[in-house]
Amino acid sequence: MMATKKSSLSWKDLKSEICYFNQNDLIKLIGELYALNKENKHYLEAKFDSSPRRLEPYKKIIEEAVYPDVYKNKPIRISVGKKAISDYKKSRPDDLVGHLELMVHFVELANRFTVNFGDIDAGFYTSVERMFEKVTEILKKCPSEIQDEYIPRLEDVDSSANGIGWGYPDTISSLLDGLFAHINREE
């Protein structure tokens, strides 16, 4: 049997080629990658832009994914919303506030969608609950200034979730209570 050749270069192979590039060649390569697709463009913009607008492309993706235009038959795509958060985290791994902002944005929009359009399925609620839980776990480790910025938004989600099915409001309330209990122990 004939051995098959690898069809692509490894990262090690690429690095050995790239190390010989001069600055202009590197800039040209990055420019080509930037122009190649939206994902690369968003990644590079988030990587180098320290202003709040760096979050906007990711927020737009999240909005289209978890609060789609139902009048145009757009489906809910939870995985796309979560991927936007993950992609942002890859571009700015140390930006805790940006990461939190996107996660809370996801929760707010998903909650607003179900409040406005009614009952969804169990998988939807489980995904929102998990994201809410991640937010509360991160906030437990944050300074009070960051907690003070995000807790009112989580409280709004909690209060608007009443009457929704699948045990969702109970889970959201329980997670928020856990956050408050942790904060009160720390004080």
C-alpha positions in Angstrom: 0.0 0.0 0.0 1.3 3.4 -0.9 1.8 5.9 1.9 -0.3 9.1 1.6 1.4 12.4 1.7 0.3 15.2 4.0 -1.7 17.7 2.0 -0.8 20.7 4.1 2.1 22.2 5.9 2.4 21.9 9.7 2.6 25.0 11.8 6.3 24.2 12.4 6.8 24.1 8.6 5.0 27.5 8.2 7.0 29.1 11.0 10.3 28.0 9.3 9.1 29.8 6.1 7.7 32.9 7.8 10.8 33.6 9.9 12.5 34.7 6.6 9.9 37.2 5.8 10.8 40.9 6.1 8.5 43.4 7.7 6.8 44.4 4.4 6.1 40.7 3.5 4.6 40.1 6.9 2.4 43.2 6.7 1.3 42.1 3.2 0.5 38.5 4.5 -1.5 39.9 7.4 -3.4 42.2 5.0 -4.2 39.3 2.7 -5.5 37.3 5.7 -7.5 40.3 6.9 -9.2 40.6 3.5 -9.8 36.8 3.2 -12.9 36.6 5.3 -14.9 38.3 8.0 -13.7 36.0 10.8 -10.0 37.0 10.2 -11.1 40.7 9.9 -12.9 40.6 13.2 -10.1 38.7 14.9 -7.4 41.2 13.8 -9.6 44.2 14.6 -10.3 42.9 18.1 -6.6 42.0 18.6 -5.4 45.6 17.9 -8.4 47.8 18.8 -8.6 48.7 22.5 -11.8 50.8 22.1 -15.3 49.4 23.0 -16.1 49.2 19.3 -13.9 46.1 19.0 -16.9 44.2 20.5 -19.4 45.4 17.9 -18.9 42.7 15.2 -19.1 40.0 17.8 -22.3 41.5 19.4 -23.9 41.7 15.9 -23.1 38.0 15.3 -24.6 37.1 18.8 -27.7 39.2 18.1 -28.3 37.6 14.7 -27.8 34.1 16.3 -29.8 34.3 19.5 -32.3 37.0 18.6 -32.9 36.3 14.9 -35.5 38.0 12.7 -38.4 35.6 13.1 -40.4 37.5 10.5 -37.8 36.5 7.9 -37.8 32.9 9.1 -34.3 33.2 10.6 -33.5 30.3 13.0 -32.0 30.6 16.4 -28.3 29.5 16.2 -27.0 29.2 19.8 -23.8 27.6 18.6 -23.0 30.6 16.4 -23.5 33.0 19.3 -21.3 30.9 21.5 -18.6 30.7 18.8 -18.5 34.5 18.5 -17.7 34.6 22.2 -15.0 32.0 21.8 -13.5 33.7 18.8 -13.3 37.0 20.7 -11.6 35.3 23.6 -9.0 33.8 21.2 -8.2 37.3 19.9 -8.2 39.0 23.3 -7.5 36.3 26.0 -6.8 38.8 28.7 -9.8 41.0 28.1 -12.1 39.8 30.9 -14.5 42.7 30.7 -14.9 42.3 26.9 -15.5 38.6 27.4 -18.0 39.2 30.1 -19.8 41.9 28.0 -20.3 39.4 25.2 -21.5 36.7 27.5 -24.0 39.0 29.3 -25.1 40.3 25.9 -25.8 36.7 24.8 -27.9 36.0 28.0 -29.8 39.3 27.7 -30.7 38.7 24.0 -31.6 35.1 24.4 -33.8 35.9 27.4 -35.4 38.8 25.6 -36.1 36.5 22.6 -38.0 34.0 24.8 -39.9 36.7 26.6 -41.0 38.3 23.3 -41.7 35.2 21.3 -42.6 32.5 23.8 -41.5 29.1 24.8 -38.5 27.6 23.0 -37.0 24.1 23.6 -35.1 22.6 26.5 -31.8 22.9 24.7 -32.2 26.6 24.3 -32.8 27.2 28.0 -30.0 24.8 29.0 -27.5 26.8 26.8 -28.7 30.2 28.3 -28.5 28.8 31.8 -24.9 27.5 31.2 -23.9 30.9 29.9 -25.5 32.6 32.8 -23.7 30.2 35.1 -20.3 31.0 33.5 -21.0 34.7 33.9 -21.7 34.2 37.7 -18.6 32.1 38.1 -16.4 34.7 36.5 -18.1 37.5 38.5 -17.3 35.7 41.7 -13.6 36.3 41.0 -14.0 39.9 39.8 -13.4 43.1 41.7 -16.6 44.8 43.0 -16.4 47.5 40.3 -16.9 44.9 37.6 -19.6 43.1 39.7 -21.4 46.4 40.2 -21.5 46.9 36.4 -22.9 43.5 35.5 -25.1 42.4 38.4 -28.0 44.9 37.6 -28.1 43.5 34.1 -28.3 39.9 35.5 -31.0 41.0 37.9 -33.0 42.4 34.9 -32.7 39.0 33.2 -33.8 37.3 36.4 -36.9 39.5 36.9 -38.0 39.2 33.3 -37.6 35.4 33.2 -40.6 34.9 35.5 -43.3 32.8 33.8 -41.0 31.1 31.3 -41.1 27.3 31.3 -38.6 24.5 31.6 -37.5 25.5 35.1 -35.5 28.3 33.5 -36.5 31.1 35.9 -35.7 28.9 38.9 -32.2 28.1 37.6 -31.5 31.7 36.8 -32.6 32.8 40.2 -30.7 30.1 41.9 -27.5 31.0 40.1 -27.9 34.7 40.9 -28.6 33.8 44.6 -25.3 31.8 44.5 -23.5 34.8 43.2 -25.0 37.1 46.0 -24.1 34.5 48.7 -20.5 34.4 47.5 -20.2 38.1 47.4 -21.7 38.5 50.9 -19.2 35.9 52.2 -16.4 37.8 50.7 -17.4 41.1 52.4 
